[in-house]
Amino acid sequence: MTPELHSFLGLTAGGFHRVVYREWLPEGGGRGNGRTVVCVHGLTRNGRDFDALAADLAGAGYRVICPDVVGRGDSDRLADARGYGYPQYLADMAVLIARLDVKQVDWVGTSMGALIGMMLGAQPKTPLRTLVLNDAGAVIPKAALERIAAYVGAEPVFEDFAAAEQFARTTYAGFGQLSDAQWRKLTEVTVLETGNGTYGLNYDPRIADAFKQAELNDVVLWPVWDAVSCPSLILRGAESDLLLDETAQEMTGRGPKAELATIADCAHAPALMDADQIGIIRDWLDAKAP
């Protein structure tokens, strides 16, 4: 199954930028079950992270949309790095949803993508009908932000693919116990060839500027979570430092009172490449049929 590649234009004060997304159509053609799932990745990642999940959901009748948030993957890099932040990401995702020509979408977000989903889901007249949060929630601990700040924005050059894969295995060890084939796949979407046989990371390092310029503290988003009303599911890596167990447990009792699935042998964040993890999301979405 091969997705279709599309793009749309987002707008900043400095002009337009192109945002690329992949569309996985329901297997067999047609409208499938009539539902559209939008999958949004983490801070330094891109929409290719969802290839396995998207293929599975498309096979189950869903239309699946996987954007590369601006500054990542195949999307444009911003001329002014000050645009890298949640206001721009929310605006771009609103344009994407409008482009899809649907009244509602089911949202699956990992880390940053989960927070974007929370913020969209908290708005009046939100187009989100359901919300799946992969290892992010109402409190982001300072320690986790410091861990991320230590590597985001680096500009390593890898002499060969093996060196790039070792970087991915180390940096994203929290993704879980992946097979060698899965690590190769993850590395392929993490890096891009620079043209002289070496590899670099597939995102604009300036997305880290906000981390470098701000004093890091716990980020508390309880007012946002309490404003969400759509059915919600939380996936939490059992060893996650970004979504602590006490936060996830509290999220099941307030706001939309999310359901919680804890993923063993994962920290931040479950890779959603494993059949069991994919099955949790698919079965939950199926159970929320209109």
Secondary structure as UniProt FT lines:
FT   STRAND          4..12
FT   TURN            13..14
FT   STRAND          15..24
FT   TURN            27..28
FT   TURN            30..33
FT   STRAND          36..40
FT   TURN            43..44
FT   HELIX           47..50
FT   HELIX           51..59
FT   TURN            60..61
FT   STRAND          63..67
FT   TURN            70..71
FT   TURN            73..74
FT   HELIX           81..83
FT   HELIX           86..100
FT   STRAND          105..110
FT   HELIX           112..121
FT   TURN            124..125
FT   STRAND          128..134
FT   STRAND          139..140
FT   HELIX           142..149
FT   TURN            150..153
FT   HELIX           161..171
FT   HELIX           173..175
FT   HELIX           180..190
FT   STRAND          191..193
FT   STRAND          199..201
FT   HELIX           205..208
FT   HELIX           209..213
FT   STRAND          219..220
FT   HELIX           222..227
FT   STRAND          232..237
FT   TURN            238..239
FT   HELIX           245..251
FT   TURN            252..253
FT   TURN            255..256
FT   STRAND          259..263
FT   TURN            264..265
FT   HELIX           275..287
//
